[in-house]
Amino acid sequence: MEEKRFNPKKLDKLNNPMRFKALPPEFIIKKATIENPKVIIDLGAGTGFYSTPFAEIYKLCRVYACDISDIMINWMQENILPKYGNIIPLKMEDNHVPLNNNIADFLFMINLYHELDSPGKMLNECYRLLKSKGKIAISDWKKEETENGPSIELRYDANEVKEQLLAAGFEKISIHSELANNYLIIAEKQ
């Protein structure tokens, strides 16, 4: 059986600039219509690769870069913190982020969804963390053969993720499939 979780020993793969070509941060921002957020949460941040463009674009915003791996948290503290004062590396547990309710304007996860053991529980946690009208963006591998990514058995179809978002209470769900390897789903907390 293929391991679901990303191996932290391969963290250099997370810092490949080609990732921004495959899934540009500007694409996420445009589709989510994010305006002047005060708090952003990056779930499964890894090395904070996607946290950094959000911290650059929204300089007055706090970006919580959350991960379950001590290796990733330590890497971010050593490599990201000195450059980005508004990124806060934060150790999380499965389905729990140690932050207050209704704290975030925007929350995103990039290529994490297929790793979740209990997607419904994680979406409930995301709902708890978001403010009213706060938005979530989920981008993961399409459930089809691609050159990179996990095996197709581990992937979720975008409509399956949409149903799980609805079950967690999210509304105004849109699916964007124009990217080559990933879909992007945007939803809102009411």
C-alpha positions as CSV (number, residue, x, y, z in Angstrom):
1,M,0.0,0.0,0.0
2,E,1.3,3.4,-0.9
3,E,1.9,5.8,2.0
4,K,-0.7,8.5,2.0
5,R,1.4,11.1,3.8
6,F,4.2,13.1,2.2
7,N,7.6,12.0,3.3
8,P,9.4,15.0,5.0
9,K,12.7,13.6,3.8
10,K,11.6,14.7,0.3
11,L,10.9,18.3,1.3
12,D,13.1,19.7,-1.5
13,K,10.3,18.6,-3.9
14,L,8.0,21.0,-2.1
15,N,10.2,24.0,-3.0
16,N,10.2,23.4,-6.8
17,P,9.3,26.6,-8.6
18,M,7.4,24.6,-11.2
19,R,4.7,24.1,-8.6
20,F,3.7,27.8,-9.1
21,K,3.4,27.2,-12.8
22,A,1.1,24.2,-12.3
23,L,-1.0,26.0,-9.7
24,P,-0.3,29.8,-9.5
25,P,-1.2,31.5,-6.2
26,E,-2.7,34.3,-8.3
27,F,-5.2,31.7,-9.8
28,I,-6.3,30.8,-6.2
29,I,-6.6,34.5,-5.2
30,K,-8.6,35.3,-8.4
31,K,-11.0,32.4,-8.0
32,A,-11.5,32.9,-4.3
33,T,-11.9,36.7,-4.7
34,I,-9.9,37.4,-1.5
35,E,-9.8,41.0,-0.4
36,N,-7.8,42.4,2.5
37,P,-7.7,39.3,4.7
38,K,-6.4,39.7,8.3
39,V,-5.7,36.0,8.9
40,I,-4.9,33.2,6.4
41,I,-4.4,29.6,7.3
42,D,-2.3,27.3,5.1
43,L,-3.1,23.7,6.1
44,G,-0.5,21.1,5.4
45,A,1.9,23.9,4.7
46,G,5.0,21.7,4.4
47,T,7.9,24.2,3.8
48,G,5.5,27.2,3.6
49,F,6.0,27.3,-0.2
50,Y,2.5,28.6,-0.8
51,S,2.4,30.6,2.5
52,T,5.1,32.9,1.1
53,P,3.3,34.4,-1.9
54,F,0.2,35.0,0.3
55,A,2.5,36.7,2.9
56,E,4.0,38.9,0.1
57,I,0.7,39.8,-1.5
58,Y,-1.1,40.5,1.9
59,K,1.7,42.1,3.9
60,L,-0.5,43.2,6.7
61,C,-2.0,39.7,7.1
62,R,-0.9,36.9,9.5
63,V,-0.4,33.6,7.7
64,Y,-0.5,30.5,9.9
65,A,1.5,27.8,8.1
66,C,0.2,24.7,9.8
67,D,1.7,21.2,9.5
68,I,1.8,18.0,11.5
69,S,5.4,17.3,10.9
70,D,8.0,18.6,13.3
71,I,10.6,18.5,10.5
72,M,8.5,20.9,8.4
73,I,7.8,23.2,11.3
74,N,11.5,23.4,12.2
75,W,12.4,23.9,8.5
76,M,10.0,26.9,8.3
77,Q,11.2,28.4,11.5
78,E,14.8,28.3,10.2
79,N,14.2,29.2,6.6
80,I,10.9,31.2,6.4
81,L,10.7,33.1,9.7
82,P,13.8,35.2,9.1
83,K,12.4,36.5,5.7
84,Y,8.7,36.7,6.5
85,G,7.6,38.2,9.8
86,N,4.0,37.7,9.0
87,I,4.2,33.9,8.6
88,I,3.7,31.9,11.8
89,P,4.7,28.2,11.6
90,L,2.2,26.2,13.7
91,K,2.2,22.6,14.7
92,M,-1.2,21.0,14.2
93,E,-2.6,17.5,15.0
94,D,-4.8,15.4,12.8
95,N,-8.1,17.3,12.5
96,H,-7.1,19.9,15.0
97,V,-5.4,23.3,14.6
98,P,-4.6,25.1,17.9
99,L,-6.3,28.4,17.0
100,N,-9.5,30.1,18.2
101,N,-12.9,29.8,16.6
102,N,-13.8,32.2,13.8
103,I,-10.2,33.5,13.4
104,A,-9.5,33.2,9.6
105,D,-10.7,35.1,6.6
106,F,-9.3,32.5,4.2
107,L,-8.0,29.0,4.6
108,F,-6.4,26.8,1.9
109,M,-4.9,23.4,1.4
110,I,-2.8,22.4,-1.6
111,N,-2.3,18.7,-2.5
112,L,-3.3,17.7,1.1
113,Y,-6.8,16.4,0.7
114,H,-5.8,13.0,-0.5
115,E,-3.6,12.5,2.6
116,L,-6.4,13.1,5.1
117,D,-7.6,10.1,7.1
118,S,-10.9,11.8,8.0
119,P,-11.7,14.5,5.5
120,G,-15.1,15.2,7.1
121,K,-13.5,15.9,10.5
122,M,-10.9,18.2,8.9
123,L,-13.6,20.1,7.0
124,N,-15.5,20.6,10.3
125,E,-12.3,22.0,11.8
126,C,-11.9,24.3,8.9
127,Y,-15.5,25.5,9.3
128,R,-14.7,26.2,13.0
129,L,-11.6,28.2,12.2
130,L,-13.2,30.4,9.5
131,K,-15.1,33.6,10.2
132,S,-18.6,34.1,8.8
133,K,-18.2,34.7,5.0
134,G,-14.7,33.2,5.2
135,K,-13.6,31.1,2.3
136,I,-11.8,27.8,1.9
137,A,-9.8,26.7,-1.1
138,I,-9.0,23.1,-1.7
139,S,-6.7,22.1,-4.6
140,D,-5.8,18.5,-5.1
141,W,-4.9,16.1,-7.8
142,K,-7.6,15.3,-10.3
143,K,-8.9,11.7,-10.1
144,E,-7.2,10.7,-13.4
145,E,-3.7,9.6,-14.4
146,T,-1.2,12.4,-14.3
147,E,2.6,12.5,-14.7
148,N,3.1,13.3,-11.0
149,G,1.1,12.8,-7.8
150,P,-0.2,10.0,-5.8
151,S,-1.8,6.9,-7.2
152,I,-5.3,7.3,-8.5
153,E,-6.7,5.2,-5.7
154,L,-5.8,7.8,-3.1
155,R,-7.3,10.7,-5.0
156,Y,-10.8,12.3,-4.5
157,D,-13.0,13.3,-7.3
158,A,-13.9,17.0,-7.1
159,N,-17.6,16.3,-6.8
160,E,-16.9,14.0,-3.8
161,V,-15.1,16.9,-2.1
162,K,-18.0,19.2,-2.9
163,E,-20.4,16.8,-1.2
164,Q,-18.1,16.6,1.9
165,L,-18.0,20.4,2.0
166,L,-21.8,20.6,1.9
167,A,-22.0,18.1,4.7
168,A,-19.7,20.3,6.8
169,G,-22.0,23.3,6.3
170,F,-20.1,25.1,3.5
171,E,-22.1,27.0,0.7
172,K,-21.5,28.8,-2.6
173,I,-19.2,26.0,-3.8
174,S,-17.5,26.3,-7.1
175,I,-15.2,23.8,-8.9
176,H,-12.5,25.0,-11.3
177,S,-11.0,22.3,-13.5
178,E,-9.0,24.3,-16.0
179,L,-5.6,23.4,-14.5
180,A,-3.8,20.4,-16.1
181,N,-3.3,18.2,-13.0
182,N,-5.4,19.8,-10.2
183,Y,-8.9,21.0,-9.5
184,L,-9.5,24.0,-7.3
185,I,-12.7,24.1,-5.1
186,I,-13.8,27.3,-3.4
187,A,-16.5,27.4,-0.7
188,E,-17.8,29.8,1.9
189,K,-18.9,29.6,5.5
190,Q,-22.2,31.4,6.0
